[in-house]
Amino acid sequence: MLIRLVLFLLLVLAALPGAATEEPLEAEQAYRFSAQALDGKTIEARWQIADGYYLYRHKIKFTAEPATVKLGEPVLPAGHVKDDEFFGRVETYRDDLRIRIPVDAGDAKSITLKAVSQGCWDKGVCFPPTPQQAVVAMLGGGAMPTAAVASVAADPRPPAAAAGDESSQIVKLLRHGGFWLNIVSFFGFGLLLCLTPCVLPMVPILSGIIVNHGHAVTHGRAFALSLAYVLGMAVTYAAIGVAAGFSGTLLSNTLQNAWGLGAFALIFVVLSLSMFGLYELQLPSAIESRLSETANRQGGSFGAIAVMGALSALIVSPCVAAPLAGALLYIAQTKDAVLGGSALFSLALGMGAPLLAVGVFSRSLLPKAGPWMEAVKKFFGVLMLATALWLVAPVIPAWLQMLGWTALLIVPGIFMRAIDPLPEHATGWNRLWKGVGVLMLLAGIAMLAGVLGGSRDPLRPLGFLASSAAADARGLAFTRVKSAAELDARLNDAAAKGQPAMLDFYADWCVSCKEMEKYTFVDPQVQTRLAGTLLLQADVTASDDDGIGLLKRFGLFGPPGIIFFGTDGKAIDGVRVVGYQPADQFLDTLNRIPH
């Protein structure tokens, strides 16, 4: 929310106009499809995507006619990574999308390329899978060799962002805001991002560096070491920007997979085991002696710490979605690596500013050598394990993630004497840490109970108890209708009883539909307001003729959409829901229904 507010104020200062459409376009207008032959062995499919709309990368499919035509594997460019609350990490395309497809057309002079795609409107409407086709005149024909599939390169230009999201607003800011306004703005974005969980893994890393650097380190020396770490991070961000400007690909996309995240997580696990004293992490004595001599000289270890800052930047860079993505997108579109790289450098400095304070005061705030220091090392070990689990969370099942949090809560809680009696003359600190250990133990037990009970939400591990104890907590109970005839029959029955009705359009692939279920339909006031109303739901997941017919009947382009009917069985004019509405806004809509 803070980033959105700052973006709004900056765009006003930059006098950038914005416009919002009230009704969604039809799918054919939102996603204009065309295709052409680049040569006798390659077809280029193109979508011109309207502002405020996007396509899902994994929903694009191709076929061709006549049946003798053989298509190779399409080479899809990298999309924008979107963290979807319900579907996980997906990639999307905006603006202009070009996909090259190897083809063996044989003797065919022309072919019909058929494409199926699916996307959403930023205002909350998701379209059903949309079939489109184009007739392509082949150039010279010829068979496709085996190596052609691997040799066809994707269009290096990444898709542009639409006007509705934060990254596109940042692109506008970079285009029109002026150099120094951009530099100051991105420094502010960095300060805001340092308050997010994405930057938290840097705190134990930098603190551990300072704590282990020596007991006699001065505040000035600690500041210099912290600055080296932050500059290493900042230079890495700038390098990512320049690379994106010339290659059109994002390094963060490459790292966001099970292998990349797992490798980084393994590093933290190995480091944490050293913190727990399971092994001594050191180099051979000859090398270690030489490095120690170098490190003892003023500034000797700055290079190594800068490298650690660079690695840290690679770990958290995918998490800073809007500012980082916006700057990279601007560089990729304009090739202005100077401004884009400077903005990213300023962004990293803003993120690193609080880390400078952490580094300076780590040595003075943490206890000196002794038993307490061993406890501090184990604390950092737990933090590193938590960082490892946080890194791999997007690529592991929810139940496995919850088991990991269970272990990280229960085991440290036991070591904090949660189940052991305190000595007779225990200090206040002993009692405090035992209390913290008891709370961690209870939280871990609740997490374990959630896994066994079928819960998959780490923030609500005991949610399965509420769902079994109160039926209304599951939301509204809908009656499914599959066709217009079935809908009319239900409406006629309701009209005969003088009962109003509500028709909700739903699909499994509709994010906003799931938001309505999770946040709006469970609201007690919403449920009370709809008491006595016949609740109908049309599931258009399959996008079959019946579902599409129902959508077109009410002038909808996709779910979510809600139509209200009076006691006469007729749709109420002027009152409907298109897109997601939170509970308070949905209640306002319900209050507009004439009685």
Secondary structure, 3 states (H helix, E strand, C coil): CHHHHHHHHHHHHCCCCCCCCCCCCCHHHHEEEEEEEEECCEEEEEEEECCCEEEEHHHCEEEEECCCCEECCCECCCCEEEEECCCEEEEEECCEEEEEEEEECCCCCEEEEEEEECEEECCCCECCCEEEEEEEECCCCCCCCCCHHHHCCCCCCCCCCCCCCHHHHHHHHHHHCCHHHHHHHHHHHHHHHCCCHHHCCHHHHHHHHHHCCCCCCCHHHHHHHHHHHHHHHHHHHHHHHHHHHHHCCCHHHHHCCHHHHHHHHHHHHHHHHHHCCCCCCCCCHHHHHHHHHHHHCCCCCHHHHHHHHHHHHHHHHHHCHHHHHHHHHHHHHHCCHHHHHHHHHHHHHHHHHHHHHHHHHHHHHCCCCCHHHHHHHHHHHHHHHHHHHHHHHHHCCHHHHHHHHHHHHHHHHHHCCCCCCCCCCCCHHHHHHHHHHHHHHHHHHHHHHHHHHCCCCCCCCCHHHHHHHCHHHHCCCCEEECCHHHHHHHHHHHHHCCCCEEEEEECCCCHHHHHHHHHHCCCHHHHHHCCCCEEEEEECCCCCHHHHHHHHHCCCCCCCEEEEECCCCCEEEEEEEECCCCHHHHHHHHHCCCC
